[in-house]
Amino acid sequence: MDKKLASVLVPRKMSWATATRSIRKCKSRIEKIGESRVDTEPTVWGLDVQVWNLLWTGEEAMKKGMPILIKAGFKSVEIL
């Protein structure tokens, strides 16, 4: 997120948890109704394959990458 935009939308520092909350909630809701990565057919949800791939791979990448970023001193989104 652009630093200037982030400062307008969220006047305080934005944590990684806050920045990724919507994608985690979305994935959690999909899983709660019994769907999985295999079941995410574009015609059922109205989303194309690229969006689904971004959801699943983005969530996995953030789960792996956030501890590395935090350890490197990037404790909030604005620092990047």
N, C-alpha and C positions, 0 to 999 in steps of 0.2 A: 504494500500500500504506500502511496506517496506520502512523505512526511507531512507536507502541508495539509493534505486532505485528512490524514490521520489526526492532526492537531485540531482540526475543525470538528470532526465527527466525535472524537474522544479526547477531551481536554487533558486527561491524565495519561500516564504511560499505559500502553496497551500490552497486556501480557500475551504470551503465546496461547494460553488457554482461551482467552477472550477472542483472539484472532482466528482460532480454529474451531470455536464452539459450534458455529452453524453447520459446518461439514460433519462434525461428530454427531450432532443431533440428528441430522438427516440420515446418516448411516444407521444410527441406533433405531430410529423409527422404522426404517426399511426392514431391519433385522427383526424388530418386535412383531411385525405382521407376517413373519415367516419367510421373507424373501432373502435371497443370498445373491452373491455376485453372479452366479450362474443363471438366476431367474430374472435378471434385470433386462427384460426384453423391451426394446424401444416402443413397440406398439402398445404395450400394456401401460406404461408410465408416461408416454408422450415426450420422452427425452431421447436424443439420438445416442448412438454408441459412443461417440467422442465424450459426451458429458458423463456417461457412466464410467468410462475409463478414467476420466479426470477425478471423479469422486473416489473411486477405489484406490487408484495409485497415489493420488494426492494425500489421502488419509494415511496410507502406509508410509509414504515418504516423510510426512511430518512426524509420525510416531517415532521413526528412526532418527530423524534429523534434529528434532527439538532438543534432546539431551546434549547432542554435540554442540549445537549453537549456544545453549546456556553455559556449558562448560567453557566455551571459548569466550565468554563474556557478553554474549548477545542475549541479555535477560529480557528485553522487550523488543517489540516489532520496530519501534522508531529508531533504534540504534543501527539497524541495517541501513 
